[in-house]
Amino acid sequence: MRTIIITSSGWSLMKIVGEMLQILPKKRPLEVAFITTASKTLKDKLPIGQDQIVMEEFGFHVVHYDLEKKTKDEVREFLNNKDVIYIEDGSAFYLLKMVRESGFDKLLPEFLDKGVIFIGRGEGNYILSPIMHIPAWSKEDIEQFGNQVKGVNLIPFLVKTHYTKKHEQELLEEMKLSKYPIVPLTDEEALIIRDNKVEYLGEPSRKLNLTVN
């Protein structure tokens, strides 16, 4: 059984953290692969240490890892003893490029099938979809990281994280262009995927007509 947790804000909102702790294994220390790759290209660096502090407070052993210049065998060796794969927010385009080059795209389904739990923050989740957010691509992203449209295809929908009311028109335009459903998530919302079912976490509660095969 695959378990995927999609968040906008990671470990910064205690209500979401509480829900995640109900799902995660009770053993301690819990071994976490903290994939920092997506945050590397950002001019304004993310406070990734805060997520680590929260995880360590709950008895997790967190190890940072960058996929850049790694081989598939190196990534496999690193993931072998991990209980959780946590992918940080940042540039989804750069992340996808490194996911492909390192072979992580082939390894992720394999480790999910072994019971490793995936948790993503922000754009770290975008690689899970069949395609990337094509309408949201900037010219700079395409020039820097290439015109890669295919995601890892572990979920049959797209996610729009860090959603606020000001993004409403942009989201409507993306929905017109996309052949896949798009699920917007504010920083107070998350999705949990288990037993091929998609569960929404947030207020007010929303019912999502989505399944994962």
N, C-alpha and C positions, 0 to 999 in steps of 0.2 A: 504494500500500500504506500503510495507516494503522498507526502505531506509538503505542501508549499504554503508559505505565509507571505503575503504581499502587503507591505506597509508603505506609507508616505514618509513617516517620521521615525521609523526604526524603534529604538528603545527610549525615546524621549517622552512618550505619553504613557503614564502608569496604567491606565485602563487597558490599553492594548498590550502592554507588558504582562499584566495579570492574565489576560487570555492566552498569551503565548506560553506562559509558564504552566498553564493547565495542560498544554499539548506536549510540551517538551519532556524528554525522559527525566526521571527523578534522580538518576545517578549523579554523583558529584565526585570529582569535577567533570563537567560536561565539556567535551573537546570541541572547540569552535574554530573553523577555518574562516578567518576574517579577510575577505578579498577586497583589497583597497584600490584595485586597478582603475576603476571608473573615476576616482577623485583626483588622479594625478595631473590631468590636463587643465584643471580649473584654476583660474587666476585667484579667486577667493577660496582658499582651502577650507574644507569642511571640518567641523570639530569632531573628527572621528574618534578621538580619545574619549569623548563623553559616552558614546555607546559602549565602548570597552569597559569603562568604569562601572556602568550599570550592570553589565553582564557579569563582571567579576564580583560584584556585590552579591549576586545570586549563586556564586560558586562555580562559574564557568572558567575554563582555561582557554584564553583567547590568543591565537597566533595569527599575526598579520601575514598576508601573502600577496605578491604581485604576479600576475600571469605573464607580464611582458618578458620575452626572451626565454620562456620556459618551454620544455618539451612535454609531450603528452605523458611520457614515463615519469618525468619529474613531478608533474601535477598529480598523477595517480599515487605516487609514493607519499606526497604530502597529505592527500585526502584520506589515505588508508585507515587512519585511526580516529577520524573525525566523526562527531555525532551531528554537527550542524555546519552547513555552509551558509555564511552570511555575506551578502554582496552589498557593498556600500554604494551610496548615491554618487552622482557625478555625470560624466559624459557617457551616455549609452552607446554612442557611435564608436568612441575609442574602446570602450569595454567590449563591444561586439567584435571588433577587429582582433583584439587580444584573445578573446574566447575562441575564435576560429583558429588563429595561428598556434595557440598552445594545445589545441585538442580538447579543451575544457567542454566544448559543445557536445562532444561524443561521450565524455566521462560523466557529465551531470546526470543524464537519465540513468546511467548504470548505478551511480551511488544513491540516487533517489529510490531505485528499486531495492537497494540493500537496506533501506530504512533511514538513511541520512536525511535530515530535514533541511529544506531550503527556506531561508528568510532573506527577503530583499528590502532595501530601503530606496525610495524614490526611483530614479532612472535605472538603478541596479536591477529592477524587475523587468525592464523592457525587453531584455534578451529572451524572456520566456515565451513571447508571443510568436505567431507565425511570421509576421513581418514587423519592421520598425514603423514608427510614426512618420510615414512619408511626408504628409503635409507640413509637419513641424520641422522638417530638415532645413537647416540653413545652408547657404552656399559655402560658408566657411567650414562647416562640418563635412560636407561632401568633398571639398577640395583636400581637406586634411586627412580624412579617414576612409574615403572611397564610397562608392555608390552601392553599399551592401543593403539589400532589402530583406533578406531572409533572417528570421530569428531562429532560436533553438526549437521552437514549435512544441512547447510542453503545455501550453494553454491555448484554447481556440478563440481567444479574444485579446484585445489591446487594453492597456491600462494607462490612464492619464493621472499621474500622481501630482501632489501639491496643487490640487485643483481649488480654485476660488471662483467667486461669482464673476470676477473680471475676465475669466477664461471662457465664459459661457458661449460667446459668439464664435471664438476660435474652435471650441469643441463641436459646435453645430456644423461648422464648415468641414471639420475632419470627419464627422459622422457621414456627411454626404459623400465624401470621397472614398471612405473605407468599406471594403466588403466584409469586414469583421466587426462584431460589436465592440464598442469602446466603453470601458467602465471608468468613470472619474472617481478619484479618491482624494478627499481633503486630508490635511495633516492629522485629523482626528479619526480617520477611518482606515480599515484594513480588510483584506480578504484572507480567508483560510480555505484551502483546497484539500479535502480528504475524501477517500472513498468515491472519487470522481464527482464530488459535490462541491459547490462553491458557496461558502458561508460569508455573509457580510457582517462586519463588526463596526458599530458606530451608532450615533444618535441623530435623527430618529432611525429606527430599524428600516432596512430596505430589503425587499425580496428580489433576488436576482434569478432570472430564468436561464441559468447557465449550468452546463455540465462539462466535465473533462473526461475524455475517453482514455 
